[in-house]
Amino acid sequence: MCAQEYPLQEEFQLFEQKKIEWLSSNADQYVVIVGSKVVGFYSDYELGFKAGLAAAGLGNPFLLRQICAEEPVYLIF
């Protein structure tokens, strides 16, 4: 099995490992992760997105995710 079989696998694993810790200090903020590096925490999506692009480079993957105790559910009809 390849070390990175799925896109953003490393980033999602880091997010899940740190989520509980981050909830106490960064709840409702957005975290940007590139590989195994946490780029930073941002108050809104747009700031996080710009930071992710700057850190990863255009066309390269990065994880931008809000830190929430419960994941929101979106219904599309």
C-alpha positions as CSV (number, residue, x, y, z in Angstrom):
1,M,0.0,0.0,0.0
2,C,1.3,3.4,-1.0
3,A,2.1,5.9,1.8
4,Q,-0.4,8.4,0.4
5,E,-3.1,6.4,-1.4
6,Y,-5.8,9.1,-1.3
7,P,-5.5,12.8,-1.9
8,L,-5.3,14.8,1.3
9,Q,-5.1,11.6,3.4
10,E,-2.2,12.9,5.5
11,E,-4.0,16.2,6.1
12,F,-7.3,14.5,7.1
13,Q,-5.4,12.2,9.5
14,L,-3.7,15.2,11.2
15,F,-7.0,17.0,11.5
16,E,-8.6,14.1,13.2
17,Q,-5.7,13.6,15.5
18,K,-5.6,17.2,16.6
19,K,-9.4,18.2,16.5
20,I,-10.1,17.7,20.2
21,E,-7.0,19.7,21.2
22,W,-7.9,22.5,18.7
23,L,-11.5,22.7,19.9
24,S,-10.4,24.1,23.2
25,S,-8.2,26.8,21.7
26,N,-9.5,27.4,18.1
27,A,-13.2,26.5,18.0
28,D,-15.1,27.7,15.0
29,Q,-11.9,28.9,13.3
30,Y,-10.6,27.5,10.0
31,V,-7.4,25.5,9.9
32,V,-5.1,25.2,6.9
33,I,-3.0,22.0,6.6
34,V,-0.5,21.3,3.8
35,G,1.0,17.8,4.1
36,S,2.0,17.3,7.8
37,K,2.3,21.1,8.4
38,V,-0.3,23.3,10.0
39,V,-0.1,26.6,8.2
40,G,-2.4,28.4,10.6
41,F,-5.8,29.2,12.0
42,Y,-8.1,31.8,10.4
43,S,-11.3,33.5,11.5
44,D,-13.0,33.1,8.1
45,Y,-13.0,30.8,5.0
46,E,-11.6,33.5,2.7
47,L,-8.5,34.2,4.8
48,G,-7.8,30.5,5.2
49,F,-8.2,29.9,1.5
50,K,-5.8,32.7,0.6
51,A,-3.3,31.3,3.1
52,G,-3.7,27.8,1.7
53,L,-3.0,29.0,-1.8
54,A,0.1,30.9,-0.7
55,A,1.4,27.9,1.3
56,A,0.7,25.1,-1.2
57,G,0.9,27.0,-4.5
58,L,-1.7,27.2,-7.2
59,G,-2.9,23.8,-8.3
60,N,-1.5,21.9,-5.3
61,P,-3.8,20.4,-2.7
62,F,-4.3,21.7,0.9
63,L,-7.0,21.1,3.5
64,L,-9.1,24.0,4.7
65,R,-11.5,22.9,7.4
66,Q,-13.6,24.6,10.1
67,I,-13.0,23.3,13.6
68,C,-16.4,22.3,15.0
69,A,-17.6,20.0,17.8
70,E,-20.3,18.7,15.4
71,E,-20.0,18.7,11.7
72,P,-22.7,20.6,9.9
73,V,-25.2,18.7,7.8
74,Y,-26.1,20.2,4.4
75,L,-29.2,19.1,2.6
76,I,-29.5,19.6,-1.1
77,F,-32.8,19.2,-2.8
